[in-house]
Each structure stands twice: as C-alpha cells, then as structure tokens.
Amino acid sequence: MVTDPPLSRGRTAAIVVGLLLGVLLAALDTTIVSAAIRTIADDLQGLSLQAWATTAYLITSTLSTPLYGKLGDILGRKPMYLAAITIFLVGSVACATSTSMIELAAFRAVQGAGTGGLISLALVIIADIAPGREAAKYQGAFVSVFSMSNLLGPAIGGLLAAQSSILGVAGWRWVFLVNLPVGLAALAVVAKTLRNRQQRQKQRVDWWGTLTISVGVVPLLLVSSEGPDWGWASPVPSPVTPRRSSA
C-alpha cells in the first residue's frame, strides 16, 4: 500500500493556522452574538423570540457534529471542512440581512449547521496530520483560542452593537459580517495547504435517526419556552361544588 509522505513542519503549521482560524470563527461568533442579542432583538422588535436565535443555532450545531464526522470518513475531511466554513459564512451573511427575529433564528440555524464541522473536523484533521505528542500540542492551541474568544467576544459584540451604523450599515449587523474576513482567510489557507490523506470508507449515514431527533427536540423546546405563556404551569382550578337550593 502506498502511503503519503509525512508533511513538512512548515506545511503542518500552515494547516494548523487555517484550522485555528476556523475554530476562532465558531468560538467568537457565540460570544459576540450573546453580547449583542438584546440590541438585535430590540431593533427587530422581537424581544420575546430572542431565545430562538440561540436555540436554533445550538440545535443544528449539535445535530450536525456527528454527521460531519461520518461524512468526513466517506467523502474526505478537506471537502467537508471547506463545506462547513462555506455554510457558516452563508449563514453569517444571511443573518446580517435579517428583517425579523424569525428570519434571524432561521439563518442562525444555517450558521449552526456550519459550526458543527468547524470544531469537530479540526480536531480530527490534527490527529491525521500530526503524531500523538504534536497533536496534543496543537489541540492545546485550540483551547487557547476558546479562552481568548471568551475575553474578546463580549467586548467586540458590545462595541459593534453600540454603534448606530458603520459604513451605512447598522452596527449590530457587523456582528455577523465580521465573520467574513476570518472565514475567507480560513477557507483560503485550508483549501491551499490541506489534502485528503485518509482513505475513504464506505459507511452508512443514519439520516433517519438525525431527522427523528430533530422532529422530537423542536416540539420539546417549543413547549419549554412558550409553555408559561400558554398557561401549562398555571394551577389547576378547584372543581366548583354546586350549591344546594334551600327548600
């Protein structure tokens, strides 16, 4: 069996930089949006629906994570990672053009579908291209990216949301547009430096299982979030005892 030659240190470092940019994209987005969501909800007049913008993102990112792993084995890690970045960027642009909270929640779901592959595939790719000890060192850099995003994200989100407009665009919309330069840089670096090194495997994707989980989770979230307004937690009224008429 013919094996690929080991990657040079410079090529490995370039791939890691591209992967770190992808991880930074996912990590920063969550903290930036969290800091700006109240301003976004006020501007779109959908304060009561703001939780759905976060919930939709979490649902699709959670459901798509195992799918990216399976599809990466079947189609290759590189095309799936590039697809994840592309889906995330498309979702970011769509979020920036939202005119209602319902639209924003739907477009955040698209973003989440990309996020599911940005982190999970990055870790798998590192394991593919680097030996065990080196892989652990690079994975430690991913942890540093998350720590940095926890510090920078709220500050960036609050700063952008506080601006009435930037270059003629509402400040909160830049919360999503700021993803474009980072995402395009990650896309270019990974596309140029990474190559598929694993053999494709013939496996079956459990699409029905994913669909079943999606169909089951959404109604539960709907009841848990809207239930208090619908009155499901209201006390059961006591039965009314009919009065006896006096003779």
C-alpha positions as CSV (number, residue, x, y, z in Angstrom):
1,M,0.0,0.0,0.0
2,V,1.3,3.5,-1.0
3,T,1.3,5.9,1.9
4,D,1.6,9.7,1.7
5,P,4.9,11.2,2.7
6,P,5.0,13.0,6.0
7,L,4.1,16.7,5.9
8,S,6.9,19.2,6.5
9,R,6.8,21.3,9.6
10,G,6.0,24.4,7.6
11,R,3.1,22.8,5.8
12,T,1.7,21.4,9.1
13,A,2.0,24.8,10.7
14,A,0.1,26.4,7.8
15,I,-2.7,23.8,8.1
16,V,-2.9,24.4,11.8
17,V,-3.2,28.1,11.3
18,G,-6.1,27.6,8.9
19,L,-7.8,25.2,11.3
20,L,-7.3,27.7,14.2
21,L,-9.0,30.4,12.1
22,G,-12.0,28.1,11.6
23,V,-12.2,27.3,15.3
24,L,-11.8,31.0,16.1
25,L,-14.7,31.7,13.7
26,A,-17.0,29.4,15.7
27,A,-15.8,30.4,19.1
28,L,-16.0,34.1,18.6
29,D,-19.4,34.0,17.0
30,T,-21.1,32.6,20.0
31,T,-19.8,35.1,22.5
32,I,-20.1,38.1,20.1
33,V,-23.8,37.4,19.4
34,S,-24.6,36.7,23.0
35,A,-23.4,40.2,23.9
36,A,-25.4,41.9,21.1
37,I,-28.6,39.8,21.1
38,R,-30.6,42.3,23.2
39,T,-29.8,45.1,20.9
40,I,-30.6,42.9,17.9
41,A,-34.0,41.9,19.4
42,D,-34.9,45.5,20.2
43,D,-34.1,46.6,16.6
44,L,-36.0,43.7,15.1
45,Q,-38.9,44.1,17.6
46,G,-38.8,40.5,18.7
47,L,-37.6,40.5,22.3
48,S,-39.8,37.6,23.2
49,L,-38.3,35.5,20.4
50,Q,-34.6,36.2,21.1
51,A,-34.1,32.8,22.8
52,W,-34.9,31.1,19.5
53,A,-31.9,32.7,17.7
54,T,-29.7,31.0,20.2
55,T,-31.7,27.8,20.4
56,A,-31.8,27.2,16.6
57,Y,-28.1,27.7,16.5
58,L,-27.4,25.1,19.2
59,I,-29.8,22.6,17.8
60,T,-28.3,22.5,14.3
61,S,-24.7,22.6,15.5
62,T,-25.3,19.7,17.9
63,L,-27.1,17.6,15.3
64,S,-24.6,18.3,12.5
65,T,-21.5,17.5,14.6
66,P,-21.7,13.6,14.3
67,L,-22.8,14.0,10.6
68,Y,-19.6,15.9,9.7
69,G,-17.6,13.1,11.3
70,K,-19.3,10.4,9.4
71,L,-19.3,12.3,6.1
72,G,-15.7,13.2,6.6
73,D,-14.9,9.4,6.6
74,I,-16.9,8.9,3.5
75,L,-16.2,12.0,1.4
76,G,-12.9,13.2,2.9
77,R,-12.1,15.7,5.7
78,K,-11.0,18.5,3.4
79,P,-14.2,18.9,1.3
80,M,-16.3,18.6,4.4
81,Y,-14.3,21.2,6.3
82,L,-14.5,23.6,3.4
83,A,-18.2,23.0,3.2
84,A,-18.6,23.7,6.9
85,I,-16.8,27.1,6.5
86,T,-18.9,28.0,3.4
87,I,-22.2,27.1,5.1
88,F,-21.2,29.2,8.2
89,L,-20.3,32.2,6.0
90,V,-23.5,31.9,4.0
91,G,-25.4,31.9,7.3
92,S,-23.5,34.9,8.6
93,V,-24.3,37.0,5.5
94,A,-28.0,35.9,5.7
95,C,-28.1,36.8,9.5
96,A,-26.8,40.3,8.6
97,T,-29.7,40.8,6.2
98,S,-32.4,39.7,8.7
99,T,-35.5,41.8,8.9
100,S,-37.2,39.9,11.8
101,M,-36.3,37.6,14.7
102,I,-37.9,34.7,12.9
103,E,-35.6,35.2,9.9
104,L,-32.7,35.6,12.2
105,A,-33.5,32.3,14.0
106,A,-33.7,30.5,10.7
107,F,-30.4,31.9,9.5
108,R,-28.7,31.2,12.8
109,A,-29.8,27.6,12.2
110,V,-27.8,27.7,9.0
111,Q,-24.8,29.1,10.9
112,G,-25.1,26.3,13.4
113,A,-25.1,23.7,10.6
114,G,-21.6,25.0,9.7
115,T,-20.3,25.3,13.2
116,G,-20.9,21.6,13.8
117,G,-18.0,20.8,11.4
118,L,-15.6,23.6,12.3
119,I,-14.6,22.3,15.7
120,S,-15.1,18.5,15.4
121,L,-13.3,18.2,12.0
122,A,-10.5,20.4,13.1
123,L,-9.6,18.0,15.9
124,V,-9.8,15.0,13.6
125,I,-7.6,16.6,10.9
126,I,-5.0,17.5,13.5
127,A,-4.9,13.8,14.6
128,D,-4.5,12.9,10.9
129,I,-1.6,15.1,10.1
130,A,0.4,15.2,13.4
131,P,1.8,12.4,15.6
132,G,0.3,12.0,19.1
133,R,2.6,14.3,21.0
134,E,2.5,17.0,18.3
135,A,-1.3,16.7,18.0
136,A,-1.7,17.3,21.8
137,K,0.3,20.5,21.5
138,Y,-1.8,21.7,18.6
139,Q,-5.0,20.8,20.4
140,G,-3.8,22.9,23.3
141,A,-3.7,25.9,21.0
142,F,-7.4,25.3,20.2
143,V,-8.2,25.6,24.0
144,S,-6.3,28.9,24.0
145,V,-8.5,30.1,21.1
146,F,-11.6,29.4,23.1
147,S,-10.2,31.2,26.1
148,M,-9.3,34.2,24.0
149,S,-12.8,34.3,22.4
150,N,-14.4,34.4,25.9
151,L,-12.4,37.6,26.6
152,L,-12.6,39.3,23.2
153,G,-16.1,38.2,22.1
154,P,-18.3,40.1,24.6
155,A,-16.2,43.3,24.1
156,I,-16.4,43.1,20.3
157,G,-20.1,42.3,20.4
158,G,-20.9,45.1,22.8
159,L,-18.8,47.6,20.8
160,L,-20.4,46.8,17.5
161,A,-24.0,46.7,18.9
162,A,-23.4,50.1,20.5
163,Q,-22.8,51.8,17.1
164,S,-25.8,53.1,15.3
165,S,-24.2,52.5,12.0
166,I,-20.9,51.6,10.5
167,L,-20.3,52.4,6.8
168,G,-24.0,52.9,6.4
169,V,-24.9,49.5,7.9
170,A,-26.5,49.1,11.4
171,G,-23.9,48.3,14.0
172,W,-25.4,45.0,15.1
173,R,-25.3,43.6,11.6
174,W,-21.5,43.8,11.7
175,V,-21.7,41.2,14.5
176,F,-22.2,38.8,11.6
177,L,-20.3,40.5,8.9
178,V,-17.1,40.5,10.9
179,N,-17.1,36.7,10.3
180,L,-16.3,37.2,6.6
181,P,-12.6,38.2,6.7
182,V,-11.8,35.5,9.2
183,G,-13.8,32.8,7.4
184,L,-12.4,33.7,4.0
185,A,-8.9,33.6,5.3
186,A,-9.5,30.1,6.9
187,L,-11.1,28.9,3.6
188,A,-8.1,30.0,1.5
189,V,-5.5,28.6,3.9
190,V,-7.2,25.2,4.3
191,A,-8.0,24.9,0.6
192,K,-4.4,25.6,-0.4
193,T,-2.5,23.6,2.3
194,L,-4.7,20.6,3.3
195,R,-5.0,17.5,1.2
196,N,-7.0,14.3,1.9
197,R,-4.7,11.8,3.5
198,Q,-7.2,9.2,4.7
199,Q,-8.8,6.5,2.6
200,R,-12.5,7.0,2.0
201,Q,-14.7,4.5,3.7
202,K,-18.0,3.0,2.7
203,Q,-20.3,3.7,5.6
204,R,-24.0,4.4,6.0
205,V,-25.2,7.7,7.4
206,D,-28.2,7.5,9.8
207,W,-30.3,10.2,8.2
208,W,-33.5,8.9,9.6
209,G,-32.0,9.0,13.1
210,T,-31.0,12.6,12.7
211,L,-34.4,13.5,11.3
212,T,-36.1,11.7,14.2
213,I,-34.1,13.6,16.8
214,S,-34.8,16.9,15.1
215,V,-38.5,16.3,15.0
216,G,-38.5,15.2,18.6
217,V,-36.4,18.0,20.0
218,V,-38.1,21.0,18.4
219,P,-41.6,20.4,20.0
220,L,-40.0,19.9,23.4
221,L,-38.1,23.2,23.1
222,L,-41.3,24.9,21.9
223,V,-43.2,23.7,24.9
224,S,-40.5,24.6,27.4
225,S,-40.0,28.1,26.0
226,E,-43.6,29.1,25.2
227,G,-45.3,26.9,27.8
228,P,-45.5,29.6,30.5
229,D,-47.3,31.9,28.1
230,W,-49.7,29.2,27.1
231,G,-50.6,28.5,30.7
232,W,-49.3,25.0,31.1
233,A,-47.8,25.9,34.5
234,S,-51.0,27.5,35.8
235,P,-52.6,25.9,38.9
236,V,-55.5,23.6,38.1
237,P,-58.7,25.3,39.3
238,S,-60.6,23.6,42.0
239,P,-63.8,21.9,41.0
240,V,-66.9,24.0,41.7
241,T,-69.4,22.4,44.1
242,P,-73.0,23.2,43.1
243,R,-75.0,24.9,45.8
244,R,-78.0,23.2,47.2
245,S,-81.1,25.1,46.9
246,S,-82.9,25.7,50.2
247,A,-86.5,24.3,50.4
